[in-house]
Amino acid sequence: MRDDVKVLIADNDSRAMTYASEFKRAGMYSVVKGGGGSAIVTYIEQEHPNIILLFADLDSLWAVRSIRKMDKYAPLVIVICDGISPQACEEFSSAGADRCMENPQPEELVMSALSMMLTDGMYERAWANDAIKTENIATEFIRRAGIPANIKGYRYLRAAIIYAVEDDTMLSRITTRLYPAVAKMYNTTPSCVERAMRNAITIAWERTDPYELIRLFDNVYPVNSYRPTNSAFIAFAADKIRLAQKNQKCPW
């Protein structure tokens, strides 16, 4: 992670200081700020942090909405709250939060989520400047599923989703057309592609916050359900992207 990334931790108790230490260890500059929603919004307007780690309270929804209304400024907003429900997560997401996680949350999982949301520079929003690009949305879908970017299945799934968006007949011939197409792109074999995808989806189902998966997959896969097959994962992502592009509406 880059040392020019500024993080605002919107809380003022011991857990905030713990996260501050983690961010410092990762090479990022962090500030701990309490005082409620209005104080947080004022600080953000003045200092423009790149990432906001917001511990939810009664006026957090208002704060998230206010942050999203700031002109020409789009920080990452991660909300952490106690006993989060799918409904609460949906409310925060609708207000503009990039990710919603349940508290308590191991610090390493929060840092892992952040690392997936950061690129070489800063977070690349799939919908920046009204450019609804299949590759960007597919990448964001995989990241939100919690699949690490350093495994082969991450790249293979992204390529497969893009193929499926562009040609939905690929999904009816996943073994004979889709896997070989991805394998050719990455100079590997179809069987390696299939295994790597299956491993990536398994990792997501074992490590990602279940409620994040519920929201991402529109409650198709309940908490603690078996992971979807490769074809089901790809088909769902491709369909979600097609609908988003048709309706000109961000899917998150």
N, C-alpha and C positions, 0 to 999 in steps of 0.2 A: 504493500500500500504506500501511497505517496505522502511525503511529509508536508505537503502544502494543503492537505485536506483538513478543514476545520469542522469539528463536531460539537454540536450543542447537546448537552444532556439535560433535558428538562425535568429536573427533580433535585432534591437537596438532602437526601438521606444517605445512609451508608452504602446502599446498592449503587447509587450514582457515582460515588467515589471509587467503588470497585470497577465499574465500567470505565471510568476515567483512566484508571491505571492500565486497563487492557488496551485502550486506544493509544495511550502513550507508548506502551510496549510495541504496538504495531506501527509506530512512527507517525501518528496523527496528533494534531493539536486539538485538545478538547477543553470545553468550558462547561462547568456545572452551574445551572441557573434554576432557582426556584421562584416562587412568587405568584404562581397561577398563570392562566392563559394569557391575560392581557400583558403581563410583564414579559412573557416568553415571546409574544408577537412583536412587542416593541424592540426587544433585543435583536430579533431576527431582522427586522427592518433596518436596524442600524449597523449590524455587524456582518450579515449575510453568511452564516455558516453553510457549509456544503451538505452536511448531514445533520438531521435532528432525530435524536433518540428520545421519544416522548413517553413518559410514564403516565398512563391515562388517569384522569380525574374527572370531576363533573363538567368542567368547561373545556375538555380536550377536543371534543368535536368542533366546537366553535373555533378553537385555536387552529386545528387542521384546515378548516375551511378558509380561515383568514390567511394562512400561509399560502394556500393555493391561489388566492386572489392577487398576490403580489405581482406586479408587472415585471416582465423580463427577468424573473428569478424563479428557479425551480429546484429547490433543495430536495434531497431524499428525505422522506419522513417515515420513520419506523415507530410504530406504536406498540407499547408493551403494557398490558393491563391484567389485573387479577381476574381469574375465573372467566375468561373470555368465552363468549358463545358465538356460534355462526352468525347470529343476527347482529351482535355487536361488531364483529369483524366486518360484516357487510356495510354497516353504517360508517365505520372509519374509512373503509375503502372508497365508498361513495363520496365521502368528504374530501378524499384526495390522498390518503395514506398509501405509501408504496408497499408497505408490508405490515401485517398485524401479528403479534406473537403473544403467547400467554406468559404471565409472570407467576412463579419464578421461572427463569430461563437460564440455562448454563451460559456463562459468558462466551464460551468457545463457539456455541451455536449462533449467537448473535454476531460474533465476528465473522463466522463462516458465511452467514447470510449477507453481510456487508461486502465481503470480498467478491461474492458472486454478482453484486449489484454495481461494482465499480469496474470500469474498463481501464485502459492504459492512461486515460485522462480522467474524466469524471463519467458518471453514469450517463449512458446514451439512451434517451427516452425514445421508445418506438414511435411516438406520435409527435415528436418535435417538428415544428414548422409545417404541420399538417401532412407530412410525408408518411403515408401508411404503407410501409414496406414489409413485405412478407418475411424477409430474413430477420428484421429487427423484432417483429412480433413473435416469431418462432423462437428466437433467442430468449426473449423475455419470458415466454411461456415455460421453457425448459429451466430457466433460472428460478422462477417462482415455484416450480415443482421441487426445487432443492437438489438438482443434479449438479455435481461439481464440474467445473469447466475443464479440469485437468484429466478427465477420463475420456476414453475413445467414444463411449456411448453418447456423450454430450454432443460431439460433432456429427455422429452418425444419425442421431435422432433429429437434429436440426435439418440436416440435408434431406432426410426422409419426409419430414413435415412439409418442407418447401416443395418437394416433388409432388406430394399428395395434394397440396393446394393448387398447384399448376395443372395437375392431371389426376382427377379423382379415380380414374380407372386403375391407377397403380394399386389402390387399396384392395381391389379384388384379385390382384395377382402379386401379393407382397413377396412371396417366395421366388417367383419366376421373373419378376420385373423390378420390384422396389429394392430388395436386398442387392441384386446384381448391379443396379444403377449406382447405389451408394458405394458398393465395394469397388467399382471401377473408378469412382471419383477419388477414393482414398488408397487405391492400389493395394487392396486386400481381398479377402474372399467373402462371399455371401454368408457363410457360416460364422465367420468372425464378426461380421456386422450384426447378425442376429443375436449372438451371445453378448456382445458388448452393449447392445440396446437393452436386453433383458436385465443385465447386471445394473445398468444405470437406473432403470425404473425400480428395481428392487432396492437400491440405495435410497431413492426418493421415498419409498414407502416405509423404510425403516428409520429414516432420520428426520424427515420433514415434519413440522408441526401438523398434526392431523387436520386441524381446522383450516389451515392454509390450503391443504389439498381439497378439502370439502368446498371451499370457496372457488378454487381454481377450476375444479371439475364440476361445478354447479350441482353439488350434492349427489352426483351419480354414484360415487364410491364412498360409502359411509366410513366413519372412523373405524380403524382396525380391520377394514375389509382387506381381502386379498388384492394384491396389485393387479392392475389391468395388463392384458397381454400387450405385446409390442404393437400389433395392428390396432387394438382398441385405443391405446395411448396416442398413436399417430393420427388415427381417424378423428378422435375427439379434438385434438389440437388443430388439425387442418380445418375441420368444420367451424370451430370457434373463430379462426382467423378469417375464413371466407365470409362469415356473417358480419364480423366487425368491419371488414372492408366494404361490404355491400351497404351496410348501414352508416358508414363513416363514423363509427363510434368506438372509442377505446374499450377493449374487453376487460380491463382490470377494475 
